[in-house]
């Protein structure tokens, strides 16, 4: 049987934009979400204070009804939520004025999510029990956090590695130089060897993005 409070609320989805700096270290983010939560006036019961509910006379508290149909192939039983009590198994004669018998109201809440280092756009994480509450003190659904990577002003990401383009004048390229360049963790000095030509790749090991759920780190 189903009965009151056995239903599960709907899941919520929220897109979370992250910078490369946040992705490289991992971050705890706070998000505002609008969801159904328990009505404070009736404590989620849906009934006005001082009143209660009665067992549904149609489904006898099961929250569902059975319809039997016969055909040339035999007997079929179709089970559907009871329309008289909306599958709750109980009927409220004096509904709460605030939630109108639903047992829940829509609110804006703040939820924290701990994002590990190395995530990609398209990754997601599930926060159990942070979604919508079901009617009349039912179970809460989940909150699905979808990761969205922001485009960076300086760096281009390629899996765990990041790329930075620097521009040299002719004399710097010919005789070599030392430049202060940005990384995701701050600025470092980079030695440019003499005779460097356009398109030359220099590597800063361990200055890229950590691999998700691994101790490996990419390069810049």
TIPADREN-249429 format. One record per residue: residue in one letter; residue number from 1; x, y, z of N, C-alpha, C, O in turn. Coordinates in nm, 3 decimals. Atoms other than C-alpha are relative to their C-alpha. Example, Ala and Ser with C-alpha at 12.3 -4.5 7.8 and 13.67 -1.06 7.14 Angstrom:
 r   k   neast  nnorth     nup  caeast canorth    caup   ceast  cnorth     cup   oeast  onorth     oup
 A   1   0.089  -0.119   0.000   1.230  -0.450   0.780   0.090   0.120   0.000   0.194   0.118   0.066
 S   2  -0.082  -0.119  -0.006   1.367  -0.106   0.714  -0.077   0.109   0.073  -0.026   0.220   0.090
END
This chain:
 r   k   neast  nnorth     nup  caeast canorth    caup   ceast  cnorth     cup   oeast  onorth     oup
 X   1   0.084  -0.119   0.000   0.000   0.000   0.000   0.087   0.124   0.000   0.204   0.121   0.039
 X   2  -0.077  -0.125   0.003   0.104   0.358  -0.048  -0.027   0.079   0.126   0.053   0.077   0.220
 X   3   0.036  -0.073  -0.120  -0.070   0.578   0.201   0.074   0.131   0.014   0.161   0.165  -0.066
 X   4  -0.050  -0.134  -0.023   0.017   0.914   0.340   0.150   0.001   0.027   0.201  -0.083   0.102
 X   5  -0.141  -0.022  -0.029   0.379   1.033   0.333   0.095  -0.093  -0.072   0.216  -0.083  -0.053
 X   6  -0.089   0.097   0.064   0.510   0.751   0.114   0.053   0.049  -0.133   0.147  -0.010  -0.187
 X   7  -0.043  -0.049   0.131   0.546   0.956  -0.204   0.135   0.070   0.011   0.178   0.110   0.119
 X   8  -0.131  -0.067   0.005   0.879   1.106  -0.312  -0.013   0.125  -0.084  -0.075   0.124  -0.190
 X   9   0.005  -0.127   0.071   0.921   1.467  -0.420   0.083  -0.002  -0.127   0.168  -0.088  -0.146
 X  10  -0.071  -0.008   0.128   1.048   1.570  -0.760   0.143   0.047   0.020   0.173   0.124   0.111
 X  11  -0.139  -0.045  -0.002   1.419   1.613  -0.825   0.009   0.140  -0.060  -0.075   0.181  -0.141
 X  12  -0.029  -0.133   0.055   1.560   1.959  -0.900   0.134  -0.005  -0.073   0.222  -0.082  -0.036
 X  13  -0.127  -0.013   0.070   1.835   2.050  -1.146   0.043   0.146   0.004  -0.038   0.237  -0.016
 X  14  -0.054  -0.136  -0.001   2.061   2.354  -1.115   0.136  -0.002  -0.069   0.216  -0.093  -0.047
 X  15  -0.128  -0.011   0.069   2.351   2.464  -1.336   0.094   0.087   0.083   0.058   0.196   0.128
 X  16  -0.097  -0.070  -0.085   2.664   2.570  -1.147   0.121   0.040  -0.083   0.202  -0.047  -0.116
 X  17  -0.118  -0.045   0.076   2.919   2.784  -1.341   0.122   0.012   0.090   0.114   0.066   0.201
 X  18  -0.124  -0.004  -0.077   3.280   2.748  -1.222   0.112   0.058  -0.085   0.117   0.038  -0.206
 X  19  -0.119  -0.050   0.067   3.602   2.927  -1.309   0.106  -0.110  -0.001   0.097  -0.207   0.075
 X  20  -0.110   0.097   0.001   3.920   2.737  -1.397   0.075  -0.001   0.134   0.124  -0.105   0.178
 X  21  -0.065  -0.007  -0.130   4.069   2.859  -1.070  -0.075  -0.086   0.102  -0.013  -0.157   0.181
 X  22   0.079   0.082  -0.093   3.783   2.698  -0.877   0.011  -0.149  -0.033   0.017  -0.234   0.056
 X  23  -0.012   0.140   0.042   3.809   2.379  -1.081   0.136  -0.057   0.037   0.146  -0.175   0.070
 X  24  -0.135   0.049  -0.027   4.183   2.355  -1.020   0.022  -0.032   0.148   0.110  -0.113   0.180
 X  25  -0.020   0.023  -0.143   4.149   2.359  -0.640  -0.115  -0.074   0.066  -0.099  -0.130   0.175
 X  26   0.120   0.047  -0.068   3.798   2.236  -0.573  -0.058   0.114   0.081   0.016   0.202   0.125
 X  27   0.062  -0.115  -0.065   3.548   2.463  -0.405  -0.134  -0.042   0.062  -0.201  -0.133   0.013
 X  28   0.134   0.016  -0.057   3.243   2.472  -0.180  -0.084   0.120  -0.041  -0.050   0.233  -0.008
 X  29   0.083  -0.108   0.054   2.968   2.675  -0.348  -0.138  -0.002   0.067  -0.195  -0.108   0.094
 X  30   0.136  -0.014  -0.050   2.643   2.806  -0.206  -0.092   0.041  -0.115  -0.059   0.131  -0.193
 X  31   0.093  -0.025   0.110   2.345   2.805  -0.441  -0.139   0.030   0.056  -0.182  -0.030   0.155
 X  32   0.139  -0.028  -0.034   1.999   2.957  -0.415  -0.091  -0.085  -0.088  -0.080  -0.083  -0.210
 X  33   0.093   0.086   0.074   1.727   2.712  -0.514  -0.143   0.027   0.050  -0.165   0.049   0.169
 X  34   0.141  -0.010  -0.036   1.349   2.745  -0.519  -0.059  -0.140  -0.003  -0.055  -0.209  -0.105
 X  35   0.051   0.136  -0.011   1.184   2.428  -0.398  -0.119  -0.005   0.095  -0.145   0.089   0.170
 X  36   0.111   0.023  -0.092   0.883   2.290  -0.214   0.054  -0.052   0.132   0.129  -0.150   0.137
 X  37  -0.039   0.041  -0.133   0.937   2.265   0.161  -0.123  -0.012   0.088  -0.231   0.033   0.052
 X  38   0.112   0.025  -0.090   0.720   2.166   0.454  -0.064   0.131   0.046   0.005   0.227   0.080
 X  39   0.075  -0.117  -0.046   0.448   2.416   0.547   0.013   0.012   0.152  -0.016  -0.084   0.223
 X  40  -0.021  -0.019  -0.143   0.524   2.562   0.890  -0.131   0.007   0.077  -0.138  -0.035   0.192
 X  41   0.128  -0.017  -0.071   0.161   2.640   0.974  -0.064  -0.133   0.038  -0.127  -0.143   0.143
 X  42   0.065   0.129  -0.028   0.047   2.277   0.956   0.102  -0.111   0.021   0.064  -0.228   0.029
 X  43  -0.109   0.098  -0.017   0.388   2.104   1.002  -0.001  -0.105  -0.110   0.038  -0.220  -0.089
 X  44  -0.002   0.089   0.115   0.344   1.951   0.658  -0.116  -0.096  -0.012  -0.121  -0.175  -0.107
 X  45   0.112   0.094   0.005   0.021   1.767   0.735  -0.105   0.039  -0.103  -0.177  -0.047  -0.155
 X  46   0.102  -0.049   0.092  -0.195   1.984   0.510  -0.131   0.034   0.067  -0.220   0.092   0.005
 X  47   0.124  -0.024  -0.072  -0.464   2.006   0.778   0.010   0.124   0.088   0.116   0.153   0.144
 X  48   0.004  -0.117  -0.086  -0.568   2.319   0.964   0.028  -0.040   0.145  -0.007  -0.151   0.187
 X  49  -0.035   0.029  -0.139  -0.443   2.340   1.323  -0.123  -0.043   0.078  -0.229   0.019   0.068
 X  50   0.110   0.050  -0.081  -0.662   2.140   1.560  -0.089  -0.100  -0.073  -0.182  -0.155  -0.014
 X  51   0.078   0.097   0.077  -0.800   1.921   1.283   0.094  -0.109  -0.052   0.215  -0.102  -0.035
 X  52  -0.081   0.109   0.051  -0.684   1.605   1.118  -0.051  -0.048  -0.134  -0.111   0.028  -0.210
 X  53   0.043   0.059   0.126  -0.754   1.375   0.830  -0.073  -0.131   0.027  -0.063  -0.189   0.135
 X  54   0.075   0.125  -0.010  -0.975   1.073   0.767   0.043  -0.093  -0.112   0.089  -0.049  -0.217
 X  55  -0.036   0.098   0.101  -0.911   0.754   0.578  -0.091   0.013  -0.122  -0.212   0.026  -0.108
 X  56   0.077  -0.014   0.124  -1.019   0.779   0.216  -0.098  -0.116  -0.014  -0.060  -0.233  -0.001
 X  57   0.103   0.103   0.010  -1.345   0.593   0.167   0.005  -0.074  -0.133  -0.050  -0.184  -0.146
 X  58  -0.005   0.062   0.133  -1.270   0.516  -0.197   0.107  -0.108  -0.005   0.081  -0.218  -0.054
 X  59  -0.111   0.096   0.009  -0.931   0.342  -0.162   0.030  -0.067   0.133   0.121  -0.150   0.142
 X  60  -0.019   0.058  -0.134  -0.959   0.251   0.210   0.141   0.023   0.054   0.195  -0.061   0.125
 X  61  -0.131  -0.037  -0.053  -0.629   0.425   0.281   0.117  -0.053  -0.078   0.232  -0.026  -0.042
 X  62  -0.112   0.056   0.078  -0.424   0.240   0.018   0.065   0.103  -0.091   0.182   0.089  -0.126
 X  63  -0.055  -0.102   0.089  -0.378   0.548  -0.199  -0.008  -0.037  -0.147   0.035   0.040  -0.233
 X  64   0.013   0.045   0.138  -0.455   0.350  -0.514  -0.125  -0.086  -0.016  -0.175  -0.145   0.080
 X  65   0.120   0.078   0.031  -0.748   0.181  -0.680   0.031  -0.097  -0.113   0.118  -0.072  -0.197
 X  66  -0.019   0.102   0.102  -0.770  -0.128  -0.894  -0.121  -0.008  -0.091  -0.235  -0.006  -0.044
 X  67   0.107   0.017   0.098  -0.973  -0.160  -1.210   0.024  -0.131  -0.074   0.130  -0.152  -0.133
 X  68  -0.012   0.132   0.062  -1.036  -0.509  -1.342  -0.071   0.001  -0.135  -0.187   0.041  -0.146
 X  69   0.057   0.006   0.135  -1.093  -0.557  -1.714   0.020  -0.141  -0.054   0.121  -0.206  -0.027
 X  70  -0.007   0.133   0.060  -1.164  -0.877  -1.903   0.002   0.012  -0.151  -0.063   0.098  -0.210
 X  71  -0.006   0.005   0.146  -1.081  -0.958  -2.261   0.014  -0.146  -0.041   0.014  -0.236   0.043
 X  72  -0.014   0.137   0.051  -1.040  -1.263  -2.481   0.132  -0.063   0.043   0.150  -0.185   0.036
 X  73  -0.131   0.051  -0.043  -0.683  -1.290  -2.349   0.003  -0.027   0.151   0.103  -0.078   0.201
 X  74   0.006   0.025  -0.143  -0.791  -1.307  -1.985  -0.035   0.125   0.078  -0.090   0.221   0.022
 X  75   0.034  -0.109  -0.090  -0.830  -1.074  -1.690   0.122   0.088   0.028   0.231   0.037   0.055
 X  76  -0.108  -0.095  -0.024  -0.620  -0.759  -1.646  -0.038   0.091   0.116  -0.153   0.133   0.129
 X  77   0.021  -0.090  -0.113  -0.580  -0.548  -1.333   0.083   0.126  -0.022   0.206   0.119  -0.034
 X  78  -0.067  -0.129   0.019  -0.497  -0.178  -1.379  -0.001   0.075   0.133  -0.107   0.103   0.188
 X  79  -0.013  -0.070  -0.129  -0.367  -0.002  -1.067   0.037   0.146  -0.026   0.134   0.175  -0.095
 X  80  -0.022  -0.143   0.018  -0.388   0.379  -1.054  -0.012   0.072   0.134  -0.079   0.023   0.225
 X  81   0.018  -0.080  -0.122  -0.352   0.650  -0.786  -0.147   0.038   0.018  -0.217   0.067  -0.079
 X  82   0.139  -0.035  -0.031  -0.682   0.722  -0.615  -0.023   0.148  -0.028   0.050   0.234   0.021
 X  83   0.029  -0.139   0.035  -0.835   1.038  -0.758  -0.069   0.075   0.112  -0.067   0.198   0.115
 X  84   0.072  -0.066  -0.110  -1.037   1.107  -0.444   0.096   0.061   0.103   0.067   0.165   0.161
 X  85  -0.096  -0.049  -0.100  -0.731   1.150  -0.219   0.135   0.034  -0.061   0.231   0.061   0.010
 X  86  -0.125  -0.029   0.072  -0.465   1.212  -0.486   0.112  -0.095   0.040   0.229  -0.056   0.045
 X  87  -0.100   0.100  -0.033  -0.289   0.893  -0.385   0.055   0.009   0.141   0.149  -0.063   0.174
 X  88  -0.051  -0.017  -0.135  -0.241   1.005  -0.023  -0.057  -0.102   0.098   0.004  -0.130   0.201
 X  89   0.062   0.096  -0.091  -0.475   0.750   0.134  -0.086   0.063   0.106  -0.160  -0.006   0.176
 X  90   0.078  -0.072  -0.100  -0.631   1.016   0.354  -0.058   0.127  -0.061  -0.002   0.185  -0.154
 X  91   0.070  -0.118   0.049  -0.872   1.303   0.298  -0.005   0.105   0.110  -0.038   0.075   0.225
 X  92   0.002  -0.111  -0.096  -0.845   1.643   0.468  -0.127   0.080  -0.020  -0.153   0.132  -0.129
 X  93   0.127  -0.074   0.010  -1.178   1.806   0.545   0.019   0.149   0.025  -0.056   0.231  -0.028
 X  94  -0.029  -0.141  -0.029  -1.029   2.133   0.681   0.145   0.030  -0.036   0.233   0.023   0.050
 X  95  -0.139  -0.021   0.043  -0.721   2.217   0.476   0.062   0.126   0.059  -0.007   0.223   0.090
 X  96  -0.077  -0.116  -0.048  -0.449   2.455   0.597  -0.018   0.116  -0.097  -0.013   0.097  -0.219
 X  97   0.022  -0.117   0.086  -0.509   2.807   0.469   0.126   0.040  -0.077   0.118   0.089  -0.189
 X  98  -0.124  -0.044   0.064  -0.142   2.869   0.390   0.036  -0.087  -0.119   0.070  -0.035  -0.226
 X  99  -0.041   0.091   0.108  -0.071   2.560   0.180  -0.118  -0.062  -0.073  -0.100  -0.136  -0.170
 X 100   0.123   0.049   0.061  -0.434   2.479   0.093  -0.005  -0.153  -0.006  -0.053  -0.213  -0.102
 X 101   0.009   0.145  -0.012  -0.397   2.121   0.205   0.114  -0.076  -0.064   0.120  -0.199  -0.055
 X 102  -0.110   0.067   0.068  -0.082   2.048   0.008   0.108  -0.048   0.097   0.177  -0.146   0.071
 X 103  -0.102   0.037  -0.099   0.140   2.033   0.316   0.137   0.057  -0.028   0.232   0.028   0.044
 X 104  -0.129  -0.056   0.037   0.418   2.227   0.148  -0.020   0.135  -0.067  -0.126   0.163  -0.121
 X 105   0.001  -0.132   0.064   0.500   2.576   0.023   0.131   0.018  -0.075   0.232  -0.045  -0.042
 X 106  -0.120  -0.025   0.080   0.749   2.705  -0.231   0.085   0.107   0.067   0.037   0.216   0.098
 X 107  -0.090  -0.092  -0.067   1.053   2.872  -0.075   0.133   0.006  -0.074   0.168  -0.084  -0.151
 X 108  -0.137  -0.011   0.051   1.398   2.997  -0.175   0.096  -0.037   0.113   0.091   0.022   0.221
 X 109  -0.092   0.047  -0.101   1.671   2.816   0.014   0.144   0.006  -0.052   0.167   0.014  -0.172
 X 110  -0.142   0.001   0.034   2.052   2.816   0.019   0.055  -0.140   0.028   0.043  -0.192   0.139
 X 111  -0.055   0.135  -0.010   2.224   2.482  -0.044   0.149   0.006  -0.033   0.189   0.073  -0.128
 X 112  -0.144   0.005   0.024   2.599   2.414  -0.024   0.038  -0.129  -0.072  -0.016  -0.236  -0.043
 X 113  -0.049   0.116   0.073   2.779   2.180  -0.263   0.152   0.003   0.001   0.213   0.105  -0.033
 X 114  -0.146   0.011  -0.001   3.139   2.062  -0.222   0.044  -0.061  -0.132   0.022  -0.180  -0.158
 X 115  -0.040   0.042   0.134   3.286   2.042  -0.574   0.145  -0.045   0.003   0.232   0.033   0.044
 X 116  -0.140   0.047  -0.001   3.601   1.829  -0.612   0.080   0.065  -0.114   0.022   0.111  -0.212
 X 117  -0.087  -0.054   0.105   3.898   1.950  -0.817  -0.003  -0.091  -0.123  -0.015  -0.213  -0.112
 X 118  -0.013   0.075   0.123   3.920   1.847  -1.181  -0.128  -0.030  -0.075  -0.126  -0.105  -0.173
 X 119   0.126   0.028   0.070   3.554   1.847  -1.283  -0.001   0.066  -0.138   0.077   0.158  -0.165
 X 120   0.017  -0.052   0.135   3.448   1.916  -1.643  -0.143   0.048  -0.018  -0.232   0.012   0.058
 X 121   0.137  -0.032   0.041   3.148   2.079  -1.804  -0.071  -0.129  -0.038  -0.016  -0.214  -0.108
 X 122   0.077   0.121   0.028   2.877   1.816  -1.823   0.003  -0.099   0.115  -0.084  -0.186   0.124
 X 123   0.003   0.083  -0.120   2.977   1.646  -1.499  -0.116   0.044   0.090  -0.162   0.157   0.082
 X 124   0.106  -0.037  -0.093   2.709   1.636  -1.233   0.019  -0.075   0.131   0.084  -0.179   0.136
 X 125  -0.001   0.067  -0.129   2.670   1.549  -0.868  -0.140   0.007   0.059  -0.214   0.102   0.033
 X 126   0.134   0.011  -0.056   2.362   1.445  -0.675   0.004   0.028   0.150   0.077  -0.038   0.224
 X 127   0.014  -0.030  -0.142   2.274   1.600  -0.339  -0.129  -0.064   0.048  -0.239  -0.015   0.019
 X 128   0.115   0.078  -0.043   2.042   1.349  -0.175  -0.088   0.080   0.097  -0.038   0.142   0.192
 X 129   0.095  -0.062  -0.091   1.729   1.489  -0.013  -0.002   0.151  -0.002  -0.057   0.213   0.089
 X 130  -0.002  -0.147   0.009   1.787   1.849  -0.127  -0.094   0.051  -0.110  -0.087   0.168  -0.149
 X 131   0.096  -0.041   0.103   1.511   1.853  -0.390  -0.134   0.038   0.060  -0.142   0.077   0.177
 X 132   0.134  -0.034  -0.046   1.137   1.913  -0.363  -0.053  -0.102   0.100  -0.029  -0.222   0.086
 X 133   0.069   0.090  -0.092   0.942   1.770  -0.072  -0.131  -0.045  -0.065  -0.198   0.034  -0.132
 X 134   0.128   0.049   0.049   0.647   1.551  -0.164  -0.113   0.054   0.088  -0.088   0.109   0.195
 X 135   0.116  -0.052  -0.074   0.296   1.642  -0.048  -0.014  -0.070   0.135   0.014  -0.189   0.149
 X 136   0.037   0.050  -0.132   0.199   1.600   0.317   0.106  -0.089   0.064   0.086  -0.207   0.090
 X 137  -0.111   0.065  -0.070   0.530   1.508   0.474   0.056  -0.121  -0.072   0.100  -0.217  -0.009
 X 138  -0.062   0.107   0.077   0.645   1.284   0.193   0.150   0.016  -0.004   0.205   0.107   0.058
 X 139  -0.146  -0.005   0.010   1.008   1.217   0.108   0.045   0.115  -0.089  -0.029   0.161  -0.176
 X 140  -0.059  -0.105   0.084   1.235   1.480  -0.042   0.069  -0.063  -0.120   0.129  -0.170  -0.111
 X 141  -0.075   0.040   0.118   1.370   1.446  -0.394   0.145   0.044   0.011   0.188   0.092   0.116
 X 142  -0.143  -0.034   0.002   1.732   1.508  -0.491   0.025   0.128  -0.078  -0.059   0.171  -0.158
 X 143  -0.044  -0.116   0.075   1.916   1.813  -0.620   0.116  -0.042  -0.090   0.218  -0.089  -0.041
 X 144  -0.102   0.038   0.096   2.117   1.749  -0.937   0.077   0.127  -0.039   0.020   0.220  -0.095
 X 145  -0.086  -0.116   0.029   2.409   1.995  -0.975   0.078  -0.029  -0.128   0.160  -0.120  -0.132
 X 146  -0.067   0.015   0.129   2.527   2.029  -1.336   0.117   0.099  -0.008   0.099   0.219   0.011
 X 147  -0.120  -0.084   0.005   2.882   2.161  -1.377   0.009   0.070  -0.135  -0.007   0.008  -0.241
 X 148  -0.018  -0.080   0.121   2.934   2.442  -1.629   0.130   0.079   0.014   0.145   0.159   0.106
 X 149  -0.132  -0.063  -0.008   3.290   2.561  -1.697  -0.003   0.136  -0.071  -0.038   0.143  -0.188
 X 150  -0.004  -0.133   0.060   3.328   2.936  -1.757   0.120   0.012  -0.094   0.225  -0.047  -0.071
 X 151  -0.112  -0.028   0.090   3.542   3.053  -2.046   0.098   0.094   0.068   0.058   0.196   0.126
 X 152  -0.102  -0.080  -0.069   3.871   3.193  -1.916   0.056   0.107  -0.093   0.064   0.087  -0.214
 X 153  -0.054  -0.111   0.079   4.019   3.524  -2.030   0.140  -0.031  -0.054   0.178   0.023  -0.158
 X 154  -0.140   0.024   0.037   4.376   3.384  -2.053   0.027  -0.143  -0.043   0.101  -0.166  -0.139
 X 155  -0.036   0.140   0.019   4.381   3.006  -2.047  -0.101  -0.076  -0.084  -0.221  -0.047  -0.083
 X 156   0.084   0.095   0.073   4.248   2.737  -2.278   0.026  -0.137   0.059   0.141  -0.180   0.071
 X 157  -0.016   0.130  -0.063   4.184   2.400  -2.120  -0.006  -0.112  -0.104  -0.089  -0.110  -0.195
 X 158   0.002   0.122   0.081   4.265   2.069  -2.288   0.016  -0.117   0.097   0.127  -0.156   0.131
 X 159   0.002   0.103  -0.103   4.166   1.792  -2.045   0.068   0.052   0.127   0.017   0.145   0.190
 X 160  -0.067  -0.044  -0.123   4.416   1.829  -1.756   0.101   0.111  -0.024   0.148   0.174   0.071
 X 161  -0.098  -0.105   0.032   4.649   2.070  -1.938  -0.070   0.131  -0.031  -0.186   0.133  -0.073
 X 162   0.049  -0.132   0.041   4.603   2.442  -1.989   0.106   0.068  -0.085   0.226   0.043  -0.070
 X 163  -0.091  -0.068   0.091   4.754   2.664  -2.256  -0.012   0.152   0.018  -0.121   0.205   0.037
 X 164  -0.008  -0.146  -0.008   4.864   3.028  -2.236   0.087   0.050  -0.114   0.199   0.003  -0.133
 X 165  -0.077  -0.058   0.110   4.978   3.231  -2.534   0.067   0.129   0.047   0.001   0.217   0.102
 X 166  -0.073  -0.121  -0.035   5.249   3.490  -2.474   0.063   0.058  -0.127   0.100  -0.014  -0.219
 X 167  -0.053  -0.070   0.117   5.376   3.750  -2.720   0.135   0.062   0.036   0.148   0.133   0.136
 X 168  -0.135  -0.056  -0.020   5.747   3.842  -2.747   0.033   0.099  -0.112  -0.017   0.086  -0.224
 X 169  -0.052  -0.084   0.107   5.916   4.123  -2.933   0.122  -0.069  -0.061   0.169  -0.171  -0.009
 X 170  -0.107   0.065   0.075   6.195   4.042  -3.177   0.125  -0.022   0.084   0.186  -0.129   0.079
 X 171  -0.124   0.011  -0.078   6.483   4.109  -2.937  -0.015  -0.105   0.111   0.080  -0.179   0.138
 X 172   0.023   0.100  -0.105   6.330   3.896  -2.659   0.010  -0.142  -0.057   0.065  -0.232   0.006
 X 173  -0.005   0.132   0.061   6.292   3.605  -2.899   0.142  -0.037  -0.042   0.181  -0.154  -0.034
 X 174  -0.136   0.028   0.051   6.646   3.638  -3.035   0.097  -0.029   0.114   0.169  -0.129   0.110
 X 175  -0.102   0.013  -0.106   6.848   3.682  -2.715  -0.053  -0.073   0.123   0.024  -0.108   0.212
 X 176   0.058   0.064  -0.117   6.606   3.521  -2.470  -0.033   0.100   0.108   0.020   0.212   0.109
 X 177   0.040  -0.091  -0.108   6.447   3.672  -2.162  -0.067  -0.081   0.112  -0.086  -0.201   0.099
 X 178   0.075   0.062  -0.110   6.271   3.596  -1.835  -0.125   0.084   0.025  -0.115   0.205   0.047
 X 179   0.126  -0.071  -0.014   5.903   3.688  -1.799  -0.077  -0.050   0.121  -0.069  -0.167   0.157
 X 180   0.094   0.039  -0.106   5.658   3.689  -1.511  -0.134  -0.029  -0.067  -0.193   0.060  -0.128
 X 181   0.124   0.038   0.068   5.352   3.500  -1.634  -0.101  -0.054   0.102  -0.062  -0.102   0.208
 X 182   0.103   0.050  -0.092   5.022   3.405  -1.473  -0.017  -0.151  -0.009   0.003  -0.211  -0.115
 X 183   0.046   0.138  -0.006   4.923   3.054  -1.365  -0.131   0.001   0.080  -0.172   0.105   0.133
 X 184   0.123   0.008  -0.077   4.605   2.932  -1.199   0.024   0.020   0.149  -0.069   0.052   0.223
 X 185  -0.032  -0.015  -0.142   4.785   2.949  -0.863   0.076   0.128   0.031   0.117   0.148   0.145
 X 186  -0.075  -0.123  -0.021   4.955   3.288  -0.910   0.108   0.017  -0.106   0.118  -0.065  -0.198
 X 187  -0.101  -0.029   0.101   5.243   3.439  -1.106   0.132  -0.072   0.029   0.171  -0.090   0.144
 X 188  -0.131   0.064  -0.012   5.574   3.263  -1.173   0.092   0.060  -0.106   0.046   0.123  -0.201
 X 189  -0.097  -0.045   0.100   5.893   3.349  -1.362   0.027  -0.112  -0.099   0.050  -0.227  -0.061
 X 190  -0.024   0.097   0.106   5.943   3.174  -1.695   0.117   0.047  -0.084   0.118   0.160  -0.134
 X 191  -0.117  -0.034   0.080   6.277   3.168  -1.875  -0.024  -0.036  -0.145  -0.053  -0.152  -0.178
 X 192   0.018   0.020   0.144   6.247   3.211  -2.251   0.138  -0.020  -0.062   0.221   0.071  -0.056
 X 193  -0.135   0.024   0.056   6.548   3.050  -2.427   0.025   0.085  -0.125  -0.069   0.120  -0.197
 X 194  -0.037  -0.078   0.119   6.737   3.244  -2.696  -0.036  -0.078  -0.126  -0.027  -0.201  -0.130
 X 195   0.033   0.061   0.127   6.628   3.178  -3.050  -0.139  -0.062  -0.005  -0.167  -0.142  -0.095
 X 196   0.136   0.056   0.001   6.269   3.095  -2.963  -0.078   0.051  -0.120  -0.075   0.170  -0.152
 X 197   0.078  -0.036   0.118   6.044   3.092  -3.267  -0.149  -0.008   0.031  -0.192  -0.069   0.129
 X 198   0.145  -0.001  -0.018   5.672   3.150  -3.304  -0.053  -0.143   0.000  -0.017  -0.224  -0.086
 X 199   0.058   0.134  -0.011   5.474   2.842  -3.197   0.074  -0.092   0.093   0.028  -0.204   0.117
 X 200  -0.077   0.085  -0.091   5.739   2.708  -2.959  -0.080  -0.024   0.128  -0.142   0.069   0.182
 X 201   0.072   0.035  -0.122   5.589   2.526  -2.660   0.097  -0.015   0.116   0.196  -0.088   0.107
 X 202  -0.073   0.014  -0.125   5.732   2.566  -2.311  -0.096  -0.060   0.103  -0.215  -0.028   0.104
 X 203   0.086   0.074  -0.091   5.602   2.347  -2.031   0.032   0.032   0.147   0.147   0.026   0.190
 X 204  -0.011  -0.013  -0.145   5.539   2.426  -1.664  -0.071  -0.121   0.061  -0.193  -0.129   0.060
 X 205   0.057   0.125  -0.049   5.487   2.087  -1.502  -0.078   0.023   0.131  -0.035   0.095   0.221
 X 206   0.081  -0.005  -0.120   5.213   2.050  -1.245  -0.075   0.130   0.020  -0.128   0.154   0.128
 X 207   0.071  -0.128  -0.011   5.062   2.392  -1.317  -0.135  -0.003  -0.071  -0.196   0.101  -0.095
 X 208   0.128   0.012   0.069   4.753   2.256  -1.491  -0.113  -0.035   0.096  -0.119   0.015   0.208
 X 209   0.119   0.038  -0.075   4.431   2.096  -1.365   0.020  -0.140   0.060   0.064  -0.231  -0.011
 X 210  -0.006   0.136  -0.057   4.426   1.802  -1.121  -0.101  -0.092  -0.070  -0.211  -0.050  -0.105
 X 211   0.092   0.098   0.059   4.272   1.489  -1.270  -0.102  -0.041   0.106  -0.067  -0.067   0.221
 X 212   0.109   0.030  -0.094   3.936   1.412  -1.111   0.024  -0.136   0.069   0.049  -0.237   0.004
 X 213  -0.017   0.122  -0.081   3.967   1.156  -0.830   0.135  -0.066  -0.021   0.146  -0.189  -0.025
 X 214  -0.135   0.052   0.023   4.341   1.120  -0.889   0.101   0.096   0.060   0.070   0.212   0.088
 X 215  -0.109  -0.086  -0.048   4.674   1.251  -0.761   0.078   0.063  -0.117   0.168   0.143  -0.094
 X 216  -0.069  -0.056   0.117   4.786   1.336  -1.117  -0.046   0.143  -0.025  -0.162   0.178  -0.005
 X 217   0.030  -0.140   0.033   4.806   1.701  -1.221   0.054   0.031  -0.138   0.165  -0.010  -0.172
 X 218  -0.043  -0.037   0.134   4.827   1.841  -1.571   0.103   0.111   0.001   0.144   0.157   0.107
 X 219  -0.103  -0.103   0.015   5.075   2.097  -1.704  -0.059   0.127  -0.063  -0.170   0.128  -0.115
 X 220   0.032  -0.123   0.071   5.064   2.453  -1.831   0.101   0.019  -0.110   0.095   0.116  -0.184
END
